[in-house]
Amino acid sequence: MLLLTVAFLTLATGFGVRFSYLGVPGSVSRGDPIWLDCGYDLEGDELYSVKWYKDNVEFYRFLPSDKPSAQMYSLDGVFLDLLRSNATHAFLYTSDLDTEGTYGCEVSTEVPSFRTIKAGKELRVHVIPKEGPRIYGVQKSYRIGDFVNMTCLFGPSKPPAQITWYINGEEAPVPYVSPTTPSGDQEVISESRLSFALEAPLMSLSVRCLASLSQVHATSSLELIVGEGTSGAEFQRILHVPPGQEGPVITGGLPRYYVGDIVDVNCSSARSLDLPQLEWHINDKMARPEFLTPYPPTHYPDGLSSAKLGLQFRVLSEHLRGDEMRLKCTATHSSIITRTSAETLLLGDNHRSSGFHTSDRSSTAVTQVLSSTLNWLLILMYLTKRTLS
């Protein structure tokens, strides 16, 4: 038997209390308020407690028998408004980068049943600048034979941006570009350098850069625990949503695996307008690429689609923790956000002197630069640090 699935169905049908909805936004922008919604059906039982966790650390509990019923615990990134929180909701009046994490709700009923169900969902915090990227290092004039060496900076942002250069509306050749890929889980400044020599017979030349960010909207997971000795009271990272918005489904699993057995399972996403990215994890580690079998998406007459990703590998002793193995599939829905710089003219037909001068065609960019003093200071500090190092 697939123990986590069976355990959850038992919790949902045999224990009296069941989840109807777990409302945790997949992503927010820094500073946004957040409603956390824990929808449950006691099915005749009496409520004992509702508790909220961030990364398995409790920050709020509601016990109807206590006076007062609601109690909060201080936790970095959790800005709880106790007066606006109750037995079904927890309200965070703002958010910062520390707010990111997995939020879980735990519901317990009174004696004699005294049953507990748990579920959780990941929340991510994004920082998306309103201003576009900026180009630095542009000379006052250029001649044929000069060397162009300029830098595009964007941010700070979270996640980091991918920067693309365009020359006369076409993507710049790969040898011209030297990208710097930021890493880490905090807001960072993304950078890319464009370098090439001006060669005849160029009559017109303009450059711009484009910053692209992937913004996650929702992440849902289904985890199967196969083997003996598994408790159904473990924290379940399963997304509970209304019908039609379900998380992924895993098929093909066996009740138990031994060393040398072949695991051959498939993960299918729920039908949706946008196809999610599917990922497999084995015991919380990303599955190796050679274990994965991608399938073409399935398209339905109503315009919805679903994705499918297979997982196949031979079980080794390292895959088993005692007699247990965890297989988790995660579906991530995201969209691409783009910001573009002002177009910079290096060479043009209207220049008749021996030196060609640059021209900024975007008057709105000036207004945006003046309105973002903080970003300017951060970028100047970043450039100064690079120069000193």
N, C-alpha and C positions, 0 to 999 in steps of 0.2 A: 504494500500500500504506500501511497505517497503521503507521508505522515503529516506534513504541514497542511496540505489541502484537506485531508480528512479531519484533522484537528480543528481547522477553521470552520468547516461545515458543521461539525458537532457543536462548536461554540455558537454558530448562527442559528441552529435549529433545535438542538436538544437541551441547551442550557437555559433557555428562556430569554436571555438578553442577547440582542444581535445588533450589529451596525447597520444603519441605513445609509449613512453618508459620512465621509471624513473630508471636510473642506479646508484644505491647506493650499494656498496658491503656489503654483510651480515656480514662479519668479515674481519679484517686485523690484522697483527702482529704489535706490537708497533714499530714505526719508519718508517712504510711503507708510501709511497706517495699514494694519493687517488684522483681518477678522479670521479667527480660527474656529471652525465649526465642527462640533462632534455630535453627529446625529445618531441616535440609537433608539431601539424599541425594547422596553423592559419586558413586554409580553406578560404582564401580570405580576412580575416581581417588584419588590420595593428597592429604590435606589439607595445604595450605601455611600458611594463616592464616585466622583469624576476627577481624574488627575491628568494634567498635561505635562509632557516632557519635551525637552530639547536635547537631542543627542543622549537620550536615556537619563538625563538629569531633571528632576522634578522642579517646576517653577510655579505651578498653580494647582490647588485642589479645592474641590467643592464637596462638603459633607453636609447634607440637609440637617443632620442631628446636632451639628455643632452651632454654637453661637459666638461670633458670627459664622455663617456657613462657608464663606469664601476666605481663603488664605493664600498668600503669595510668598515666594522665596526669591531672593535676589540672584540674578544670573546675567552674565555679560551678554549683551545683544537682545535681551528680552525686556521690552519696555511695556510692562503690563499695566493696564488701567483696571484696577480692581473693581471700581464702581460700575464699570460697563461690562464686566465679565460675570457669567452665571453658570448654571448647570449644563448648558449646551454650547456656550461660546466663551472664548478668551479673546480679549481685544488688546492689541499692541498699538499704542498711539503713534509710534514712529518706528524707524528701523535704521540700522547701520550695517556695516560689513560683518560685524560679529553676529548679526541676526541670522545669518545663513546657517542651515543645519537641517536635521531630520526632526520633525515635530510629530509627537505621538500622543494619542488619547487613550486612556485606560478607564474602563467603566466596570464597576463592581456592584453587585446586588447584595441585599441584606440576607441574613440568615432566615430560613434554613438552607436556601440554595447556595448563597455566597459564591456566585460565579464571577469570573473576570474575563473580559475581552480586551485586546489591545490591537492597535493599528497605527501606522505612521506613514508620513510622506515627506519627501525632501523639498525644501524651500531654498531658492537661490536669490541672491541680492546682486543686482546689476547697477553699474554706473555708466550711463550713456551720455556723453557730452552733447550739448545742442550745437556747438560750433563744429565746423568742419576742420580737417587737417590743414596745416600751414607749411609753406615751403620756405626754407631758409638757405642762404648761401648764393642767392641770385646776384650776379654782377650788374653794374649799371649799364654796361654795353658789352656786346659780343661781336667778334669778327670770325669769318671762316678760318678754321684752324685752331680756334680757341678750344679749351677743354672745359666742358660743363661739369660742375661738381656741386650738387645741391642735395639738401636733406628735407624729407617730409616727416613732420612730427604730429602725432595725434594723441589727445588724452589730457589728463589721466582718464583711463577707462577700465572697466571690469565687465567682461573679459577683455584681454588684449585684442587689438585689431590687426587684421591682415591688410597691408598697404599695397596698392597696385598703382604703378605709374603709367601714364598715357602720354604719348608724343604725337601731336597732330591727330588726336582722337583715336589712335591705335595703341594697343598695349605695348609697352616698351620691351625690347628684346631682353631676354634673361641675362646676357652678359653685362648689360648696362646697370643692373640693379643689384644692390647689396643690402638685403633685408636684415634687420635685427629682430629676432623673435623673442619677446619678453616671456618670462615664466613666472610662476607663483600664483597665489590665489588672492592677491590684493590688487588695488587699482594701480595701473602702470602707464607710462608713456610709451607708445609704439613708435618705432623709427625705421626709416628706410632711406637709402642713399641712391641717387641716380648719377652716374658718371659716364661720359662719352665725349668724343671729339666732334666738333662741328666740321662737317665735310661739304665741299661743293658738290653739286650745284643746288644748295638749299636756298629757296626764295622766301619760305615762310616756315616758322617753327614755333610751336606752343607746347607747353607741358602743364600737366595737372596730376594730382595724386588723389586716390580714392581709398578711404578706410572702410573696411567691412567687419562687422561684429556679429557673432552668432548669439542670439538672445533665446534662452531656454524658457518655454512657457509651461511645460508640465513634464514631470518624470514619474513614471509608475513602474512598480516591480512586482514580480511574482517569484517567490522562492520555494523550492521543493526541498524537503529534508528527507532523504532516503536512508533507511537503516533502522536499527533497534535502539530503544532507550531514549527516544526523543520526546520531550515534553511539549504539549500543546499550549502551554502558558508562556512560551517565549515571545519576545517582541516581534511582531509580524510587520514587515515593511511591504504592506499591500495597500494599494489605492482603492478606497471604497467610494464610489460615485454613483449617481443615478443611472438607471438603465440607458444604454446607448453610449455611455462614456467610460466603459470598463477599461481596465488595464490589460496587459498581455495575457495570453493563455499558453500553457506548456502542455504538449502532448507527446506520448511515446515513452514515458518513463516507466521503469520497472519498480516493484516493491523494494528490491534490495540489490546491491551490486557487490561483487567480490573482485579481488585482484585478478586481472586478466579478462574480465567482462568488457563488452563493448557498450558504451553509452551512446544511444542514438535517439535524440529528442529534437523537437521543433518548437520554436516560439513564434506565435502569431499575434500581431497587434490587433486592437479593436479597430473597427471600421471608422475612418475619419476623413476629413477633407484634405489634411496634409499628412504625408507619410512620416512616421517617426523613425528615428535611428534606433535599431535594436542592438543590444549588447548582452553577451553571456558572461557570467562569473561562475567560477568553480571555487567554493569555499572562500568567497569574498575577493578572489583574485581574477583579474581579467583573463578570459579564455584565450589561448594562443591562436593566432590567425589560421594555422593549419587545421585547427579543430572545427572551424566554422564553414558552413555551407550556405551561401546567400541564394535566395530564390527571387525570381521576378515578382513584383507586386501584383496583387489581385485587384482588379478594378470592377466595380459593381454598377448596374444600370442607374442607380440613384446618384451617381457622381462621387460616391465615397470609395476609399481604397484601404487596403490593409497590407502590412509588410510581414515577411516571414524569414526567419533565420534559423538554420539547423546547427546542432552541436553534436559532434561525433568524436569519440576518443576512447582509447583503451585504458581501463582503470589501473592505476599504479598504486603502490602502497602509500605514496605521498598524497594521493587524493582522498584517502580515508582517514578520518579522525576517530580512532576507535572503530566502531562499526557504522559510522555516519558520514554522509557526504551531502554538501549543500550545492544545489544548482539554481542559479538565479538569473532570470531574464529581465532586462530593464528597457523600457520604451521611453525615448526622449523626444518631445516635440519642440522644435525651435524654428526661429525665423532669422533672416539675415537683415541687419540694419546697415545702411551705408551713409557715409558722409563724404562729400567731395570738397576739394580745395578750390580756390579761385583759379581760373586759367591764367597762366603767365606766358606772355608773348616774348620770345627771345629774338626771333627774326621776323621781319614783315616787309611787305611791298611798300608800305608807307615810309620806310626809312631809306633815305637816299644818301646819307653821309657814310663815311668809311667805318664808323662805329654804330652798331645797332643797339638800341636802347630797349629796356624792358618796359612792359606796360601791364597794369592790373586791370582786367576787364570787369571786375566785380566790385561795384560800389557798396553792395550790402556786406561784403566781407569786412570792410573798414568798420562798419557799425558793430559787427559781431566781435571784432577784436577789442574795441573799446569797452564793450559791455562785459568782457570776461577777464577782468584784471587778475583774479586769482589764478586762472589757468596760465596767464602770461608769466606770472611770478614763478609758478611751478616749472614751466618750461625753461625760463632763464636760469633757475637754479640747476636744472638738469644739464643744460649746456655748459654752465660754469664748472660743474662737477666733472664732466667729460673732459674739459680743457685742462683742468688741474691734474687729472689722472693721466 
